Amino acid sequence: MAKLKVGIIGTGNISGIYFNNGKRFESMEVVACADLDVERAKAVGQQYGVRGGSVDELLADPDIQMVINLTIPQAHAPVALQALEAGKHVYTEKPLAATREEGLRVLEAARSKGLRVGGAPDTFLGGGIQTCIKLIEDGEIGTPIGATAFMMGSGPEAWHPNPDFFYQPGGGPLFDMGPYYLTALIALLGPIARVTGSAKISFPERVATSEKLYGKKIKVETPTHIGGLLDFASGPMATLLTSFDINGGSVLPRIELYGSKGTLLVPDPNTFDGPVKLKRAGEQEWSEIPLTHGKSENARGIGAADMAQAIATGREHRASGDLAYHVLDAMFGILDSSANHAHYAMQSTCRKPAPFPTGLADAELDR
Ligand SMILES: NC(=O)c1ccc[n+]([C@@H]2O[C@H](COP(=O)([O-])OP(=O)(O)OC[C@H]3O[C@@H](n4cnc5c(N)ncnc54)[C@H](O)[C@@H]3O)[C@@H](O)[C@H]2O)c1
């Protein structure tokens, strides 16, 4: 199979792992990169042995069939639309867009041009969550009843060199970390039918304590402590709590999934790894379940590689634009519900992504 030729737009912090994993999978090959900061793109390109240059140059290159969009969230939709306009498939880091309207515009532009859209996170394609999906499908916990998901933290201003954007609309723990939790829950339980939320700003001003900006005051413009209830179309309901306001620590698990016959401890959805633990009704102890699937180290980019493979073979890709949009709709839905004092009936849906088969080699994405 010929490798799909890929250009990366946005050569910041996260780009390194995409360049590295671009060499790992057999379906795609990163051949160029671009950034608003052309000098940075050139330097990063040189580091990884690909052409670096401007966005216009990259989009004008007829050899490039797909763009991996690693720009900042506000630029995700504009860059995706530019790429689609230039006839390229596009895979975007999370979140798909800064607003629902922009997200829908991206999906519609792709549909009208017969191109594909995909989006991060792709951690649900790692060995940890794929093992959980198999356990559910094998009936190990019986009928799923509910789930809890917790992302409890004290906020990024203690370590991030430029934390302001985390406290602007489109930031906060829900939009920054929520995509990992929501995408994992949808991969495990299918699409969401309704969400309910309650959200607040606990501290209207924060103070950076990271070295570079020590003492800088940050105005908080978006909720930082958000509770959500998710009613899944297939029946189960989940409680999601995301917070940047936890200053004394927390011992809550990441994700627990409750079924009629047992409980599953799902690993941190911001990783590709385990551990996966299971306790069936009547058992005294938790059993750690050996992972049934590989790709449990940092496989970031696997969603884009799976999309490249799907383009070549004509099947659906797993980290789809519809899934990324459904997650975006759920996050805004939680905030809308809180503001409007009402449930939010989801206006979008998606297919539950197909699980990977077992027994694939590391570079393989299909049997
Ligand atoms: N850094 C992480 O650990 C991490 C982890 C997971 C996901 N992400 C996601 O990856 C994306 C990028 O994050 P990052 O940490 O690499 O950010 P970053 O700020 O380090 O890099 C973003 C790059 O995009 C470029 N850029 C911005 N607008 C552009 C435009 N219109 N056209 C071309 N280039 C543009 C910037 O110049 C910069 O080089 C974000 O969506 C983030 O949510 C980051």
The ligand as an SDF file (V2000), in Angstrom:
LIG
                    3D

 44 48  0  0  0  0  0  0  0  0999 V2000
    1.1920   20.3850   24.2060 N   0  0  0  0  0  0  0  0  0  0  0  0
    0.5130   19.3290   24.6090 C   0  0  0  0  0  0  0  0  0  0  0  0
    0.9260   18.6030   25.5380 O   0  0  0  0  0  0  0  0  0  0  0  0
   -0.7620   18.9410   23.9030 C   0  0  0  0  0  0  0  0  0  0  0  0
   -1.3100   17.7130   24.2250 C   0  0  0  0  0  0  0  0  0  0  0  0
   -2.4470   17.3140   23.5770 C   0  0  0  0  0  0  0  0  0  0  0  0
   -3.0340   18.1250   22.6560 C   0  0  0  0  0  0  0  0  0  0  0  0
   -2.5190   19.3330   22.3630 N   0  0  0  0  0  0  0  0  0  0  0  0
   -3.2160   20.1670   21.3680 C   0  0  0  0  0  0  0  0  0  0  0  0
   -2.3490   20.3610   20.2570 O   0  0  0  0  0  0  0  0  0  0  0  0
   -2.5480   21.6620   19.7180 C   0  0  0  0  0  0  0  0  0  0  0  0
   -1.2200   22.3780   19.6710 C   0  0  0  0  0  0  0  0  0  0  0  0
   -0.6990   22.4400   20.9640 O   0  0  0  0  0  0  0  0  0  0  0  0
    0.8180   22.8530   21.2400 P   0  0  0  0  0  0  0  0  0  0  0  0
    1.0330   22.6150   22.6740 O   0  0  0  0  0  0  0  0  0  0  0  0
    1.7140   22.2270   20.2290 O   0  0  0  0  0  0  0  0  0  0  0  0
    0.7120   24.4230   20.9760 O   0  0  0  0  0  0  0  0  0  0  0  0
    1.8940   25.4360   20.6170 P   0  0  0  0  0  0  0  0  0  0  0  0
    1.4030   26.7900   20.9740 O   0  0  0  0  0  0  0  0  0  0  0  0
    3.1890   24.9550   21.1780 O   0  0  0  0  0  0  0  0  0  0  0  0
    2.0370   25.2960   19.0070 O   0  0  0  0  0  0  0  0  0  0  0  0
    1.0520   25.7290   18.1080 C   0  0  0  0  0  0  0  0  0  0  0  0
    1.7360   26.1470   16.8250 C   0  0  0  0  0  0  0  0  0  0  0  0
    0.7360   26.4990   15.8680 O   0  0  0  0  0  0  0  0  0  0  0  0
    1.1670   27.6550   15.1690 C   0  0  0  0  0  0  0  0  0  0  0  0
   -0.0050   28.3210   14.6230 N   0  0  0  0  0  0  0  0  0  0  0  0
   -0.9730   28.9930   15.3180 C   0  0  0  0  0  0  0  0  0  0  0  0
   -1.9060   29.4450   14.4620 N   0  0  0  0  0  0  0  0  0  0  0  0
   -1.5360   29.0540   13.2280 C   0  0  0  0  0  0  0  0  0  0  0  0
   -2.0780   29.2300   11.9270 C   0  0  0  0  0  0  0  0  0  0  0  0
   -3.2200   29.8950   11.7380 N   0  0  0  0  0  0  0  0  0  0  0  0
   -1.4200   28.7000   10.8780 N   0  0  0  0  0  0  0  0  0  0  0  0
   -0.2530   28.0330   11.0550 C   0  0  0  0  0  0  0  0  0  0  0  0
    0.3160   27.8380   12.2600 N   0  0  0  0  0  0  0  0  0  0  0  0
   -0.3230   28.3420   13.3340 C   0  0  0  0  0  0  0  0  0  0  0  0
    1.9100   28.4660   16.1930 C   0  0  0  0  0  0  0  0  0  0  0  0
    2.7830   29.3780   15.5720 O   0  0  0  0  0  0  0  0  0  0  0  0
    2.6440   27.3740   16.9740 C   0  0  0  0  0  0  0  0  0  0  0  0
    3.9100   27.0860   16.4330 O   0  0  0  0  0  0  0  0  0  0  0  0
   -3.5990   22.3300   20.6040 C   0  0  0  0  0  0  0  0  0  0  0  0
   -4.8520   22.1890   20.0120 O   0  0  0  0  0  0  0  0  0  0  0  0
   -3.5760   21.5340   21.8990 C   0  0  0  0  0  0  0  0  0  0  0  0
   -4.8400   21.4970   22.5150 O   0  0  0  0  0  0  0  0  0  0  0  0
   -1.3760   19.7500   22.9530 C   0  0  0  0  0  0  0  0  0  0  0  0
  1  2  1  0
  2  3  2  0
  2  4  1  0
  4  5  1  0
  4 44  2  0
  5  6  2  0
  6  7  1  0
  7  8  2  0
  8  9  1  0
  8 44  1  0
  9 10  1  0
  9 42  1  0
 10 11  1  0
 11 12  1  0
 11 40  1  0
 12 13  1  0
 13 14  1  0
 14 15  2  0
 14 16  1  0
 14 17  1  0
 17 18  1  0
 18 19  2  0
 18 20  1  0
 18 21  1  0
 21 22  1  0
 22 23  1  0
 23 24  1  0
 23 38  1  0
 24 25  1  0
 25 26  1  0
 25 36  1  0
 26 27  1  0
 26 35  1  0
 27 28  2  0
 28 29  1  0
 29 30  1  0
 29 35  2  0
 30 31  1  0
 30 32  2  0
 32 33  1  0
 33 34  2  0
 34 35  1  0
 36 37  1  0
 36 38  1  0
 38 39  1  0
 40 41  1  0
 40 42  1  0
 42 43  1  0
M  CHG  2   8   1  16  -1
M  END
$$$$
